[in-house]
Every structure is written in C-alpha cells, then in structure tokens.
C-alpha cells in the first residue's frame, strides 16, 4: 500500500493530465447532442487537436520533461481559452516546475473570470493558496487558505495545510486550534498529534520557568493521548519539584514501554530547567539521583535494547568507571545475538582505553572481517545499487556503465 501511494504521488501530474483528457472526451460526447452553433466537423477538429495535445503532454510528463509538457498545455490554451481544466493543469505544472509567479498569475486570472462557476473559483483559490505556500509567501498563503475556509469550512486538505504552516512557524496556539478543527472534519484521529503540540506549548513555558502554565498544558496533552513526549516532560516536572520517587517510577514505565527511546529520554532531560540558579542546581541533583537509579536497573527487568546499554555505558564513562562500562557492554554482546555495529565499535574503543590489547586485536579483526563480508564487490555510482555480479546496465536505475568497484580481495 505504501508503494502504491508513493507511486501515485510521484506520477500525480501524469494522472492529472490523463484525467483532463478524459474530461475533454466527456465534454465532447455531451456536446454532440446539443444545439451549439459550431459545426460537428469544427467541434470534432478542436476535440481531436486537444486530445493530441494532452496525450503529448502526458508522454512528456511520463518521461520527466516538464518544460515540453508546459508548452503543450500552452498550445491547448491557445486552441480553446474556455477549457478551464487546461488552465488548472498548466498552473499545477508551473508550480511543480518552480515557476511560482506564472502559477499565481494563472490562478488569479481564473478567480477574476466573470463566467467561472463558484465551485471552480473556490478551486482556483485553493490552488492560489498552494502557490503562495510553495513559493514561501507564508502570510499570503495563510490569508488565502483562510479565505477558502470562509467559503467552505469542510476543506480537510486546506486545514491540514494551515496546521503544517503553523507547526513550521512553531505557533503552537494556532497549530492546536487547527488540529482541533481537523479532528472534527477529518477521518483520521488527531489525538496523538494534538498531544505533541500541547507538549510543545507546555515546554515553552517550562523553559521560561513557568511551571504552573506548563503543568496546565501538559495535563491537557495527557487528556488527548499519553504520548512519549508528554511523559518525558512530566519527568522533567517531577525532577523540578524534587519528586524523585515519582520520576523513578515513570522512568521505569517509559523504559519498559519504549526501551529504544532510552538515550533520547536522557538527552531531553539533560536540556535542564532554565529557571533561577538555585533551581537549576536542585534539578541537577535530582537528575543525578535518577541516573543512579537507571544504572542499578537490572537488564533482565527490561527488554534488551542497544539504546539502554549504550546509555549506561555513556554514564559510566562520564563517571570514569570504565570497568563497569566494559562489564555492561560485554554481557550484552555475549547474551544477545543481534548486536548493532555501534555497540561493537564502542566495545572495541573500551578495550583500547582499558589496555586489553589482545582482546582488542581479536575483536577489531572480527569486526573488520564481518564488515568486509557485508559489502558487495560492485555498486552503481548513480543509485547505489549493490551486487557481487558484474552489470553494465544497472538493474535498478537502468543506466549504462555506472558500475563501480570496491577493492575487495
């Protein structure tokens, strides 16, 4: 399913142009029975010419030649200036090609057309907002997206675009408001995302030293979803208030649920509390107690995770307890079959630091041999395709004579 959607997104313009051609066929068939003044022969010639243009444009899009596709669409506009789909296709092509001003001009001209139906005017307004968004005109994009919502509030795509803009701007208040709107009109749950946004709001208060407002937003975040980011911030609040026992309990719960986040949890906690000097010192003292608790947790009580082991090794090294770091890492490498290369490298570095040269030589040799065996003899210099077989035409990107050799005996 992911591959399908990826393919659709990559060929969106091609699909669009084929759809437009289908629409032209539909309109032609519909017009055959009407009392239009144009003769059948003349209508047929216009339809035939437009069909040829759109098919040519589709072929250019498939081959990746957007410039020639744009030229074909311009020919279609010259042939029949009343075909709105041609304008929309051309505007989208200009936007995807980075020619934002031309895309804006086309969509503005559609909005200003007196004969355009309101539904098409609304569509043109949405496309104009996308132009501003793609071009980096953030204020105009916001204003235009909001104009669309004034006409029709149930525009999921537009609301999502506003969410992304405000999240990029780190305007968490507006981001929260639009995510709430999206949760009402959209089909997908927004609870987890809303929780993360509220955590960002709470975090901004925490960094200013305003613990009360931080706590209020954090409670709201938990009401939406107990996200990992919410639990980490709650850990910070416990440490700030000196509630070490609660912090220990929550840390253990977090590590049981998400052992892979162990390193990230401590990095986040070490960002610290930006309050007064004595408050910072108190926070650090509580942080040290939490570290000690973490180092004493038995590995059998948690799921095996490189993140947990490497976090313990880092703390032991910071305390200059290399022997403890060595024992923790050696036990983990011995008891787990699937060990990461990072852990093996860290182990080799520890052996060097401890002067265990015989073991260092053995482990380093084994590591390098394993690394060499995992590499193929050849690779494509364009797409990175790997193979032990010689290939003159890359099986992945289909280019010729892109083969490169790894000098491997």
Secondary structure, 3 states (H helix, E strand, C coil): CHHHHHHHHHCHHHHHHHHHHHHHHHHHHHHCCCCCCCCHHHHHHHHHHHHHHHHHHHHHHHCCCHHHHHHHHHHHHHHCCCCHHHHHHHHHHHHHCCCHHHHHHHHHHHHHCCCCCHHHHHHHHHHHHHHHHHHCCHHHHHHHHHHHHHHCCCCHHHHHHHHHHHHHCCCHHHHHHHHHHHHHHCCCCCHHHHHHHHHHHHHHHHHCCCHHHHHHHHHHHHHHCCCHHHHHHHHHHHHHCCCHHHHHHHHHHHHHHCHHHHHHHHHHHCCCCCCCHHHHHHHHHHHHHHHHHHHHCCHHHCCCCHHHHHHHHHHHHHCCCHHHHHHHHHHHHHHCCCCCHHHHHHHHHHHHHHCCHHHHHHHHHHHHHHHHHCCCCEEECCCCCEECCCCCECCCCCCECCEEECCCC
